[in-house]
């Protein structure tokens, strides 16, 4: 994501991100090029995160600039939003979580348990 995330751009971006969030998979936003983010951008992150979680997925913010990270910290959202230093760190964390997760049930497993 490049440029500015404010009231003028947040609505259009939300329309782009909503179908991806609704897919129920991890959604990684590379914010290395984001120079500015206001409360409309923060609100967007929270709404997309909520949507993604409701569908069984997640939202990850990667490679935040110091300016955007300060805004998130000032709003006390650093512990609410999943933030990583880079996209590679996010992918590594998701891989570790997948390895540590219990295996998914296979078709017919319930029949064999009886």
C-alpha positions in Angstrom: 0.0 0.0 0.0 1.4 3.4 -1.0 0.6 7.0 -0.3 -2.0 8.1 2.2 -4.8 6.3 3.9 -7.4 8.9 5.0 -11.1 9.5 4.8 -10.9 10.0 1.0 -9.2 6.7 0.3 -10.4 4.4 3.1 -13.8 3.8 1.7 -12.6 2.7 -1.7 -9.9 0.5 -0.1 -12.5 -1.1 2.2 -14.5 -2.1 -0.9 -11.4 -3.7 -2.3 -10.4 -5.5 0.9 -13.9 -6.7 2.0 -14.1 -9.7 -0.4 -10.6 -10.8 0.5 -11.4 -10.5 4.3 -14.6 -12.5 3.7 -12.6 -15.4 2.2 -11.6 -16.5 5.7 -7.8 -16.6 5.1 -4.9 -14.6 6.4 -4.8 -11.1 4.8 -1.4 -9.4 4.8 -1.2 -5.7 4.1 2.3 -4.5 3.2 2.3 -0.9 4.5 6.0 -0.1 3.7 4.9 2.7 1.3 2.2 4.2 3.4 3.3 7.7 4.3 0.2 8.8 6.2 -2.7 7.2 8.1 -5.4 9.0 10.0 -8.3 7.8 12.1 -10.3 6.7 9.0 -7.4 4.4 8.1 -7.2 3.0 11.7 -11.0 2.4 11.6 -10.6 0.7 8.3 -8.0 -1.7 9.8 -10.3 -2.5 12.7 -13.3 -3.2 10.4 -11.3 -5.4 8.0 -9.8 -7.2 11.0 -13.3 -7.8 12.4 -14.6 -9.1 9.0 -11.6 -11.4 8.5 -12.0 -12.9 12.0 -15.7 -13.4 11.5 -14.9 -15.4 8.4 -12.2 -17.4 10.2 -9.3 -15.4 8.8 -7.0 -12.7 10.1 -5.5 -9.3 9.2 -1.8 -8.7 9.5 -0.1 -5.3 9.0 3.5 -5.6 7.8 6.4 -3.2 7.3 4.8 -0.2 8.9 6.7 3.1 8.6 7.7 4.8 11.9 5.1 7.5 11.2 2.2 5.1 10.8 3.4 3.0 13.7 3.3 6.1 16.0 -0.3 6.8 15.0 -1.2 3.2 15.8 0.6 3.4 19.2 -1.0 6.8 20.0 -4.4 5.3 19.4 -3.5 2.4 21.7 -4.1 -0.2 18.9 -0.6 -1.8 18.8 -1.9 -4.7 21.0 -5.2 -4.9 19.0 -3.8 -5.1 15.5 -1.4 -7.8 14.4 1.8 -6.0 13.4 5.0 -7.5 12.0 8.3 -6.0 10.8 8.0 -7.4 7.3 5.8 -9.6 5.1 8.4 -12.3 5.4 8.0 -12.2 9.2 4.3 -12.5 8.8 4.5 -15.5 6.5 7.0 -17.2 8.9 4.6 -16.6 11.9 1.7 -18.0 9.9 3.7 -21.0 8.9 4.6 -21.6 12.5 1.0 -21.3 13.6 -0.1 -23.8 10.9 2.5 -26.3 12.0 1.5 -26.0 15.7 -2.2 -26.2 14.9 -4.0 -29.5 15.4 -4.7 -31.4 12.2 -8.0 -30.7 10.5 -10.6 -33.5 10.6 -10.8 -35.6 7.6 -14.0 -36.8 6.0 -15.2 -39.9 7.8 -13.2 -39.3 11.0 -16.4 -38.8 13.0 -17.8 -42.1 11.7 -14.6 -44.0 12.9 -14.7 -42.4 16.4 -18.1 -44.1 17.1 
